[in-house]
Amino acid sequence: MRFLCFKSRQFSTINAVVIVNSRIKAFIEQGNHLQALLAYSKEPLFPLHTSKFTFPPLLKACAFLPNLQTGKIIHGTIIHMGLHYDPFIITSLINMYVKCGSLCNAVQVFDFISQCEDFDGDVTIWNAMLDGYIRNGLTEECMGLFRRMQEIGVKSDEYSLSILLGLFNGRMGLSKAKEVHGYVIRNSFGHDPFVVTALIDIYSNCGRPKDAWCVFGSVQDKDNIVMWNALIRGLSENGLWRNSMRLYSLAKDRGCKLMSTTFSCTLKACAEGEDIDFGSQVHSDVVKMDFENDPYVCTSVLSMYARVGLLEEADRAFSSALDKEVEVWNSMISAYVGKGRGDDAFCVYNVMRSRGILSDSFTLSNILISCSMTESYDLGIAIHGEVIKKPIQNNVALQSALVTMYSKCGMLKDALDVFNRMEEKDVVAWGSMISGLCQNKNFNLALEIYKEMETHKVNPDANIMAMLINASAGLESLELGCSIHAITVKSGEEVDSSVSCSLVDMYSNCGKPEMAEKIFSGVPHKNLVAWNSLISCYSKNDSPELSLNLLPQLVQHGLYPDAVTLTSALAAVSSLAILIKGKAIHCYQIRHQILEDNQVENALIDMYIKSGCLKYAERIFQHMSKRNLVTWNTMVAGYGSHSECMKAINFFNEMRKSGVTPDAVTFLSLISSCNHAGFIDEGLKLFHLMKLEYGIKPQMDHYINVVDLLGRAGRLDDAYNFIQNLDVEPERGVWLCLLSACRVHQNVKLGEIAANNLLKMEPNRGSNYVQLLNLYVEGGMREEAASLRALMRQKGLKKNPGCSWIEVKNELEVFYSSDSSSTKTIEIYETLQGLRSIMKKKGDYETQAI
């Protein structure tokens, strides 16, 4: 009876163990890892009665959570039960320790089992250890383990080789990849689809698409679409977009079962190659094969249309998707952000929220970028508040977007607060902060942040170096710019397009066009931005003819001018006043349907005004869809330069009625216009209006124009009193205007005061003496004039010659005062003599008629 009771209890215990084991396996299969561990730990006697088949799932649960402490307890039970020689359990132990971040324990388990005499070298154990080294970035240890496997005769399987090949990235790993490839060939793994796919990936990542193609070509059975996908992706990443598209067509014709990855990779190639026709065909295949609701494929379709600028097609594809997951919403938001349509991105985001779709870090990053575009500071703060409430608040990309948003809105203090609180900062975060400071012209602090970045041993990328070069240009420090240039040369980033363009701009701003040209010549692949930088450089540095000469060269290199190109070219035309070339550029813009751009239209208005065609400028202004402050200022200045002062004033009043607030430039143009037209009271009224109504602090140019305004009217005492009451120290132009007015109105006493102030400022400038000399000569003061001439000879001073130019038959002729070096001097004087004769004859004829 006692025996039967014992047997009954034993049977009951075994039955309970079986039930608990089954329950644990069920929890694991359902993904309830925590429940599985609780079921294991709640039974006090259960750990010792656990089936050996239950330990691997338990260890998997520990790895998933991760829960190192429970894993170690289970490990102890395994040793106590004598199961620490079981290869399946050992593999699970190694995986558990690796995924729980305890590589040293994983190595101890592996070393223990590999030193056992009866260890049969199960490849799964070695694979677990290989995977552990890879997860911890230990490349050399991984390769050492692989070589050790070969030495003791452990034959790698497909999984081992796939792990190893996934380890190498970039040209530094190419030699090791070839070593593994040799092993693959020697051991006849060259036809395994997983190994082949890994080889294609590694050669593509190393920039060897031809080798990737050879690997693919060596496989006889090409029915596995995964290999096709790998090669389509690899060719696309190496810029061989046409080949990717051709490979897609071959896979489809062969009858391979296309996957979402196939469509995604091919659509990306279409986007990169900007082949909308082929992309539309792939989109049709997506619809036919019922992949349009696949989130990855739908995202790729949207990205493809957005990349080529077809946002309407992207929106249509977005609307046709039925079950939109967050990735699809993100893609549509990103498409609008990429094209600068921040308001549309907000609309999509609002609809997304109304439908209860939870935003992720990518969503919020894009919305913060939209806030930066539209300067929606309040919305940006609201998004920041939403971020704080979520577990993603420490996401580096999201925090970098916050830094950018606050910087773009001019809130540098908030940007610095976010940046300083970041626990981890990657190169993007540092770049966001440096960029924000540069955009707000806080160049010195940007350089300090860069130095701090160096102390944290974060290597700057090309974008950061470009921003630092821009900072040196902003500080107008050629020495600093040259130092940063030297750093880019050492790091090999000098040839990067963004860095080279920044260097061109920096040397341009520092007045070194020859250095800018040298940088440009050294760029291997010159994009449109590089050409634009050099065109702008020549235009800024008084070489407009060189700017215009670059336009045909740009087209010969297969590039097409954009709005920036045309703006710089029109600026060059304006400085030369070559109307025919300006018209040619205008025709090019219309013929090639270059999108209407404020800068281009403003440049066209300026060009026509400076070329004497005010009516053309008015016509462009009337047809503009959007007018900014620069547009109005250009027209106001244009009327003034064409002696249309009343039109300029009326135009100014119209500008105020339209809601555009004038700035200092507006008033400078108006006062200058009144000055040349002799509208004294109107000019003074505008000067006071600028200060009192608009709170604009006058600059030196405003003071110069007021002095000139009063001086031309003969109100010399008022002009002198105005100078004496200035809040700032008057510059050369102020005294020069007064001296010129004194010469016109023959006020020698006041003229001498002005001249003395000029000579104190610039005692070695010849033109200052010439003005005073003319005052003495015209005032009949011969002795004073003779003394001044003697002083000028003693100092070796002379006036710089005047210059004029004229365009004849598309050729520009430049003439200097008292200079006869022109090749057409004889022809010019003969023409002048002829004109004198005609005028004399006409005068004699009119005299006789009287």
NORDAVEN-V443738 format. One line per field, one symbol per residue. phi: phi as a letter, one per 20 degrees, with the letter a starting at -180 (. if undefined). burial: I if it has 24 or more other ideal C-beta (glycine too) atoms within 12 Angstrom, else O. Layout:
phi: ???
burial: ???
This chain:
phi: .fffffffffffffffffffgffffffffeneffffffffefefefgfdffffefgfffffffffecfffffffgfffffemdedfffffgffffffffendffffffffffffeffefemffffffffgfffffdmeffffffffffgffeneefdffgfffffffebnffeffffffffffgffdlefdffffffffffffffemdffffffffffefedeffffffffgfffffeneffffffffffffffnfffdffgffffffffffeldffffffffffgffemdfefgffffffffffffenefffffffffffeeeegffggffffffffdmdffffffffffgffemfffdffgffffffffffelefffffffgfffgfdfefeffffffffgfffffemefffffffffeffccefffffffffffffemefffffffffffffeleffefffffffffffffeldfffffffgfffffemefeffffffffffffffemcfffffffgfeffdeeffffgffgfffffdlcfffgfffgffgffendcgdgfgffffffffffelefffffffffffffelfggcgffffffgfffffendfffffffgfeffccdffgffffgfffffemdffffffffffffffneefcffgffffffffgfeneffffffffffgfeedmeffdfffffffffffffenefffffffffeffcffegffffffffffffeldffffffffffffffcfdefffffffgfffffemefffffffffffffemebefffcbbbdclmceddcdfmcdeffdffffffffffffffffffffffffff
burial: OOOOOOOOOOOOOOOOIOOIIOIIIOIIOOOOIOOIIOIIIOOOOIIOIIIIOIIIIIIIIIIIIIIIOIIOOIIOIIOOOOIIIIIIIIIIIIIIIIIIOIIOIIIOIIOOIIOOOOOOIIIIIIIIIIIIIIIOOOIOOIIOIIOOIOOOOIOIIIOIIIIIIIIIOOOOIOOIIOOIIOIIOOOOIIIIIIIIIIIIIIIIIIOIIOIIIOIIOOIOOIOIIIIIIIIIIIIIIIOIIOIIIIIIOOIIOOOIOIIIIIIIIIIIIIIIIOIIOIIOOIIOIIOOOOIIIIIIIIIIIIIIIIIIOIIOIIIOIIOOIOOIIIIIIIIIIIIIIIIOIIOIIIOIIOOIOOOOIOIIIIIIIIIIIIIIIIOIOOIIOOIIOIIOOOOOOOIIIIIIIIIIIIIIIOIIOIIIOIIOOIOOIOIIIIIIIIIIIIIIOIIOIIIOIIOOIOOOOOOIIIIIIIIIIIIIIIIOOOOIIOOIIOIIOOOOIIIIIIIIIIIIIIIIIIOIIOIIIOIIOOIOOIIIIIIIIIIIIIIIIOIIIIIIOIIOOIOOOOOOIIIIIIIIIIIIIIIIIIIOIIOOIIOIIOOOOIOOIIIIIIIIIIIIIIIOIIOIIIOIIOOIOOIIIIIIIIIIIIIIIIOIIOIIIOIIOOIOOOOIOIIIIIIIIIIIIIIIIOIIOIIIOIIOIIOOOOOIOIIIOIIIIIIIIIIIIOIIOOIIOIIOOOOOOIOIIIIIIIIIIIIIIOIIOIIIIIIOIIIOOOOOIIIIIIIIIIIIOOIOOOOIOOOIOOOIOOOOIOOOOOOOOOOOOOOOOOOOOOOOOOOOOOOOOOOOOOOOOOOOOOOOOOOOOO
